[in-house]
Amino acid sequence: MLNYPDINPIALKIGPLAFYWYGIMYLLGFLGAYWLCWRRRLQPATPWKTDDITDLCFYSALGVIFGGTLGYLLFYEPHALLQEPLRVLTFWEPGRSFHGGLLGVLLAILFFCRTHHRRFWEVTDFIAPAVPFGLATGRLGNFINAELWGRVTDKPWGMVFSHAGILPRHPSQLYEFILEGVALLVILQWYSRKRTATGSVSGLFLIWYGIFRFVVEFFREPDPDQGFIVFHWVTKGQILSLPMIIIGLIIFLIAKRHQANKG
């Protein structure tokens, strides 16, 4: 059994200004994703310029922040959204939904495509391999905040989170860091370096993120106001992830078939 190290969520305080680890992790995630996209610009015959990457990452960051907040309120606290609709603008407060952030990024990409005259799947294939870096740092932020902990376990790596009682729990934030962050990053970086069908990288991202998230939900404690949604074991996160897997498979198969038809 391990004890959570009780990390101070404030990394640095200068007078009245406080810099939180959670915000720093988000910033590192955006910078790391930008760097990965910038590196892809160096590949031969790439049509991407530095200004294009900067604009795309900036729009996507706004999509993550505001889409994530709106998604969290819609999926998990709809009553709060009705009572305080302006909470969607409180980007400095915790509370993000990946699925909402994904929808926000897709809207940001649509805007980018319209203003920069790019094809949608070309853009999503370009940015998808960089996204897991931000997911990894975000999960580290969850761990530092001692939030989104796992279910009770008797495994030797079970961890006692002081805010979750005295029983050891799965450090599910670290599971998500490993799967949604590191493993997904390796898969997409490897696959995107091949000569791939347009849309296939995007489809692969949806498939593997959905699978990893669905699996981790078996170890993650359901939100107290949600509990199990169906069959006393299906969580809201699994319900939101299943369509990602199905849509990802459809996109991937259509992309591969289109590539095969082109010869």
PyMOL commands that set and color helices and strands:
alter all, ss='L'
color gray80, all
select helices_A, chain A and resi 21-40+50-76+78-83+85-89+98-116+120-144+162-164+172-192+200-216+236-262
alter helices_A, ss='H'
color red, helices_A
select strands_A, chain A and resi 2-3+10-14+17-20+159-160
alter strands_A, ss='S'
color yellow, strands_A
deselect
rebuild
show_as cartoon
